[in-house]
Amino acid sequence: MSDTPEHESHRRPHAPPTAGPFMEFDLPAEIHHLHAETTWSTGHNARTLIKYDDFRVVLTALQASARIPTHRTEGRISIHVLSGHVQVKASERTFSLRPGGLLALDQGRAP
């Protein structure tokens, strides 16, 4: 039996820290790469684009009707929708985000 939770078994190992004085990304190309990977068949895929000790940017692609299991993070988070429709439940509320929508949650809030 594995110690890895079932929803994490498809994830690839974390890459080494990705940080630098200047970082630029072509988000449509990054999304295309996420869709092309075999893990896309699970309904979602993600890649950490920027990683510092106190700041991280993760690009996540979700198929229609995909769900991310409830979880908590110690830090603040923001969710910016590039396409589609995302519902986020946090702090006993449901936020409905469409393209261009941005949600910021303070520390200790459960998305």
N, C-alpha and C positions, 0 to 999 in steps of 0.2 A: 504494500500500500504506500502511496506517495504522500509526502508532507505538503505537496503543492495543491492548493485549492483547485477544483475542477475548472473554474473559469480562467485560471491562469496557466493551465497546462499547455495551451497553444502558443503562448507568448515566447518570443525569442529572448535570449539573454540581453541584459542592458548593455548598451555600448559604453565605452569609456566616456568620461565627461566631455561634453561638446560645448565649449565656451571659447570666446575670443573677443578681441576688441571690436570687430565688425563681422556680422553674420547676415547673409542675405539669402532668401529662399524664394523659389518659384513654387507657390502653393499649388497651383493646378498640376504641375509636374510631380510634386510630392504626393498628391492625392492619387494621381495615375499610378505611381509606384506602389502605393498601398493597395490599390485595387488589383494590381498584377501579381501580388504575392499569394502563395498558397493559403496563408492564414485568412485571406479575405473570405474564404468559403465558410468561416465560422460565424459570419455576420458582422464582425467588426475587426478593425486593425488599427494600430497606432504606432507612431514613431516619435521619439523625443528629439525635437529639433535643437533645443537649447537647454543646457543643464549647468547651472551654477549651484553652489551650496544652498542659496536662499531664493532661487528663481528657476523656474522650469517652464518650457513651452512644449506641449505635447499636441501633435496633430492626430486627431482620431477620426476615422472614417467609419460610419455605421450604415448598414443596409437598412432598408425600410423595415419597420417593426422590431429592430434590434433593441436590446436592453443592456444596460451596464448595471451589474449588481450594486446594491447599496454599499457605500463605503464612506470612510471619513479620511480627512487629511488634516495634518496639523497646521498647515499654512493656508494662506488665502488662495482662492482660485477664481479664475474667470473662464467663462464659456462664451465663445464667439462663434455663431453659426454662419458658415459660408454658403451652404445650400441645404435645402430640405426643411424639415420641421422637427424640432426637438422639444420634448417636455422634460422639465427638471423638477423633481420634488425635493424641497429643502425647507427646513424650519416650518413645517406644517403648511406649506404653500406649494402650489404648482405654478411654475413659470412656463409659458408657451413662447418659444423662441423661433423666429423665422429668419431667412437670410438677412444678414446685417444686424441681427439682434445680439446683444451683449449682456451677460449676467455676471455680476461680481458677488462673491460670497466671502464674508469675513471668516476668520479662523474659527474652527469648531462647528461650523455649519455642515450638516450632512447633505450632500447632493444625492 
